[in-house]
Amino acid sequence: MMEITGNTRLYGIVADPVSQVKTPQTMRKVFDQRGTDGVLVPMHVSSENLPAFVQGLRSVLNFGGMIATVPHKTAMVDLCDDITPAARMVGAVNIVRRNSDGSLSGDILDGQGFVGGLRQHGIEPKSLRVFLGGAGGAAKAIAFALADAGVARLDLYNRTQAKAQDIIARLQAVYPMVAMAAVGASPVGYDLVINATSLGMRPEDPFPFDVSGLSADQTVAEIIMTPTLTPLLAVAQEKGCRIQFGLPMLECQIELMADFMGVAK
Ligand SMILES: NC(=O)c1ccc[n+]([C@@H]2O[C@H](COP(=O)([O-])OP(=O)(O)OC[C@H]3O[C@@H](n4cnc5c(N)ncnc54)[C@H](OP(=O)(O)O)[C@@H]3O)[C@@H](O)[C@H]2O)c1
């Protein structure tokens, strides 16, 4: 059992509500593996108080950084001193590092976590034809990471089509070599089919897109973590598709988050 002492470095996860988060336990394992004298604690902060809270952290000399989650990812963009191009394009920050001069740097790691999770399971996205369902915060980050990973084609399907078109317009400016379009609900003919909507958590949720044409030569990936086997993945499995669960995306991010906050390996 690690003991907190006067030398322990402090990290946080800021959210509202916060009681549901699992990161303090998960990051504990990373700190232990890396031999870090650190602790990551839940920080329950309302949107109204977020600016004052973040300002105060600049003066905490033993504060290493924090994870930002619902509903603070967008607001954090303007509260950091500098953010990565990915965070700027996505318009969200989910990890913040406090630098030694008290300045704050932000990044978004959802997309890198997703791509890292695929690679960990032997799926290389480079040159694949990809169908991505969703155009919310997570989908946006995944779209940028997939384009960066060199997919051959990236088509987006979303209930609100204008949001898919907006992502494509911004992506094409940076990755003109990737073919992209806002498409309908059928993922037929793609190598990799991804659900990046919030559909699949509740038993009454509809499928995020048309599953009738899924075939055994396709990989179907989820970002929903609970339940582990979503209705989408269950159907895909029945049809003989390769499936990728939602959890690896988070597991990969935890390591990337520790790296970003300067936790030594
Ligand atoms: N595995 C991980 O590490 C990880 C990381 C981040 C997030 N997530 C999960 O990913 C999910 C999405 O998160 P987010 O931050 O992207 O949420 P978000 O910004 O609220 O986006 C939600 C997306 O789902 C779509 N959607 C929601 N309800 C729908 C419905 N009834 N019919 C059709 N489409 C619907 C939305 O479409 P519209 O644009 O039309 O509203 C939008 O594309 C959440 O469940 C979150 O827990 C997982």
The ligand as a MOL file (V3000), in Angstrom:
LIG
                    3D

  0  0  0     0  0            999 V3000
M  V30 BEGIN CTAB
M  V30 COUNTS 48 52 0 0 0
M  V30 BEGIN ATOM
M  V30 1 N -14.0210 4.1930 -24.5150 0
M  V30 2 C -13.5910 5.4010 -24.1680 0
M  V30 3 O -12.4350 5.5810 -23.7300 0
M  V30 4 C -14.4810 6.5950 -24.3410 0
M  V30 5 C -13.9370 7.8810 -24.3980 0
M  V30 6 C -14.7810 8.9780 -24.5960 0
M  V30 7 C -16.1690 8.7690 -24.6990 0
M  V30 8 N -16.6690 7.5100 -24.6270 0 CHG=1
M  V30 9 C -18.1110 7.2760 -24.7620 0
M  V30 10 O -18.4720 7.7200 -26.0450 0
M  V30 11 C -19.8270 8.1430 -26.0560 0
M  V30 12 C -19.9410 9.4490 -26.8250 0
M  V30 13 O -19.2540 10.4710 -26.1040 0
M  V30 14 P -19.1630 11.9510 -26.6910 0
M  V30 15 O -18.3540 12.7210 -25.7210 0
M  V30 16 O -18.7660 11.9210 -28.1130 0 CHG=-1
M  V30 17 O -20.7050 12.4050 -26.6010 0
M  V30 18 P -21.4080 13.5840 -27.4120 0
M  V30 19 O -20.4390 14.6440 -27.7680 0
M  V30 20 O -22.6250 13.9100 -26.6130 0
M  V30 21 O -21.8780 12.8960 -28.8110 0
M  V30 22 C -22.9100 11.9250 -28.8310 0
M  V30 23 C -23.0140 11.3150 -30.2280 0
M  V30 24 O -24.0210 10.2960 -30.2070 0
M  V30 25 C -25.0870 10.6370 -31.1060 0
M  V30 26 N -26.3760 10.2850 -30.5230 0
M  V30 27 C -26.7460 10.4450 -29.2360 0
M  V30 28 N -28.0170 10.0080 -29.0670 0
M  V30 29 C -28.4430 9.5890 -30.2930 0
M  V30 30 C -29.6710 9.0350 -30.7690 0
M  V30 31 N -30.7120 8.8260 -29.9540 0
M  V30 32 N -29.7540 8.6890 -32.0770 0
M  V30 33 C -28.6950 8.8870 -32.9120 0
M  V30 34 N -27.5210 9.4220 -32.5220 0
M  V30 35 C -27.3990 9.7620 -31.2210 0
M  V30 36 C -24.9820 12.1320 -31.3050 0
M  V30 37 O -25.6150 12.4890 -32.5150 0
M  V30 38 P -26.0960 14.0080 -32.7510 0
M  V30 39 O -24.8650 14.7620 -33.1530 0
M  V30 40 O -27.0920 13.8920 -33.8450 0
M  V30 41 O -26.6880 14.4920 -31.4560 0
M  V30 42 C -23.4440 12.3030 -31.3180 0
M  V30 43 O -22.9130 11.9120 -32.5590 0
M  V30 44 C -20.2320 8.2560 -24.5810 0
M  V30 45 O -21.0670 7.1530 -24.2980 0
M  V30 46 C -18.9380 8.1350 -23.8260 0
M  V30 47 O -19.1040 7.4850 -22.5860 0
M  V30 48 C -15.8610 6.4130 -24.4660 0
M  V30 END ATOM
M  V30 BEGIN BOND
M  V30 1 1 1 2
M  V30 2 2 2 3
M  V30 3 1 2 4
M  V30 4 1 4 5
M  V30 5 2 4 48
M  V30 6 2 5 6
M  V30 7 1 6 7
M  V30 8 2 7 8
M  V30 9 1 8 9
M  V30 10 1 8 48
M  V30 11 1 9 10
M  V30 12 1 9 46
M  V30 13 1 10 11
M  V30 14 1 11 12
M  V30 15 1 11 44
M  V30 16 1 12 13
M  V30 17 1 13 14
M  V30 18 2 14 15
M  V30 19 1 14 16
M  V30 20 1 14 17
M  V30 21 1 17 18
M  V30 22 2 18 19
M  V30 23 1 18 20
M  V30 24 1 18 21
M  V30 25 1 21 22
M  V30 26 1 22 23
M  V30 27 1 23 24
M  V30 28 1 23 42
M  V30 29 1 24 25
M  V30 30 1 25 26
M  V30 31 1 25 36
M  V30 32 1 26 27
M  V30 33 1 26 35
M  V30 34 2 27 28
M  V30 35 1 28 29
M  V30 36 1 29 30
M  V30 37 2 29 35
M  V30 38 1 30 31
M  V30 39 2 30 32
M  V30 40 1 32 33
M  V30 41 2 33 34
M  V30 42 1 34 35
M  V30 43 1 36 37
M  V30 44 1 36 42
M  V30 45 1 37 38
M  V30 46 2 38 39
M  V30 47 1 38 40
M  V30 48 1 38 41
M  V30 49 1 42 43
M  V30 50 1 44 45
M  V30 51 1 44 46
M  V30 52 1 46 47
M  V30 END BOND
M  V30 END CTAB
M  END
